[in-house]
Amino acid sequence: MSEFEQLYREVILDHYKAPRNFGLLDPNDASADGQNPLCGDEVTVTVRFGEGDVIEEVGFEGRGCAISQAATSMLTDLVKGRPAAEVAVMPKEELLDEIGIPLTPVRLKCALLGLGVLKVALHRAKGTPLPEEWGTSASEISLS
């Protein structure tokens, strides 16, 4: 393992052990739940908007593997201060670049769970489009 990958693994463990923005917001302007039935990861995301539909605060709770929880923690830092419409079309590669290590296809679903749940919350609250890749295929991710 390269020093670069080791550094990213340490960042992931830090986000897993001390997640940023952990806890649900009450009151909130948007919320959604999701789970990956293949591995049991679960995430709930809540959002508060500021002026101009900017994501002012975002919180999450969940359980599951280090990748799903750390990636959601990293995501909350990435989206704060950004307009809902921009986050709704944020490419998954932006989050994956932040994670910084190669992921197997199974781990990829873990890493992207929080992003999918956040996009559903934005869609419900603001009517932002849901990208086709975030369909609710029961075999991949279950959203509610």
N, C-alpha and C positions, 0 to 999 in steps of 0.2 A: 504494500500500500504506500502511495506517495505521501510526502509531508502535506501536500495540498489536500488530498482526500482525508488524511488524519485530522487536519484542522476543521474541515467541514463536518466530519463525524462528531468532533467535540462541540461544534456549534449546535448540531442537531440534538445531542444529549443535553446541552444546556437548556435549549428550548423545551425539551421533554420534561426535565426535572424542575424547571422554573418557567412555566409557560407565561408568555406575555398576554395581557388582556384576557386572562382567565376569569370566568364568571359571566353570568348572563346579565344583561342590562334590563332594569325594570324602573321606569317604563322604557319601551323601545318602539322604534318606528317600523322595524322589519325583523322577521325571524323565520327560521326554517330548521328542520331536522333532517338528518340523513344517516344512513348506515350502509356499510358494505357487508351484505349477507354472507359473502364468501369467507370473510375472516372475523366478522363481528365488530369491526371498528364502528364507533358512533360519534357523531358530532352535531351539536346544536349551535347555531350562530344567531346573534342578535345585533342590531345596528341602530344607531341614532344618527339622524341627518342634521346638518347645519344648513346655513343659507346656501341656496343654489344646489341643493341635493348633494352636498359634499358629505362624505362619511366622516362624521365628527368623532364618533366612538364606535367601537366594535368589540364585542365580547363573545367568548365561546366556552362551552363545556363539552366534555366528551370522555370517551374511554377507548382504549385500543392500543395498538402498537406505537412504538416511539416515533416512527415515520409519520403516521397520521396525525398524532397530537403535536409533534414539533412543526410539521408543515403548516398546520392550521395556526399555530402560534406565530410562525414567520409571516404567514399571510396577513394576519391582523395588523402587523407592523407595516407591511407593504401597502395596504389600502387606506390607512388613516390619512385624511386630508385630501383624498382624491374624489372626484365626482362619481356618483353611482353609475352614470352612463359609461364612463371610462373603464371602471372596474368590471362592468357587465361584459365588455368585449376584451378584457385582459386575456392575452394568450396564456395557456397553461405553461408555456416555455419560460415565462417570466418567473413564475413560482419555482419551476424546476431549476432554473439558473441560480436562484437564491438557495435552494437546497444543496446544489453543488456536487452531488455525487451520482454516479450511475445507479439506476434503479431497475430491478427486474420488472416484467409486466405486472406481476402481483403487487409489488411494492409501489408501482406507479399509481395504481388505483387507490392505495392507502394515502399516498402523498396528495392526490387531487381531490379527495373527499371533501375537505373543507372548502375548497374553491367552488366545487359544484353546489354545495349547500349555500354558500354565500350568494352565488349567482341566482339561485332559486329565491332566496330572501329578497334580493333586489328586484327580481321579476315580479314577485307578488306585491311589493310595496310601491314600486315606481313604474311598473309595466315595461321594464327593460327587456330586450329580446333574450331568449335563452338560445345559446348556440346549439346546433344539432348534436354536437358531441356530448351535450349534457342531457340527453334524453333520459327517461326514467326506466331504462331497461332493468327489469327486476333481477336479472342475473348479474348485474354489475353493481348498481348503487340504488338503494331504495330511499326515496325522498318523501318527506311529509311536511 
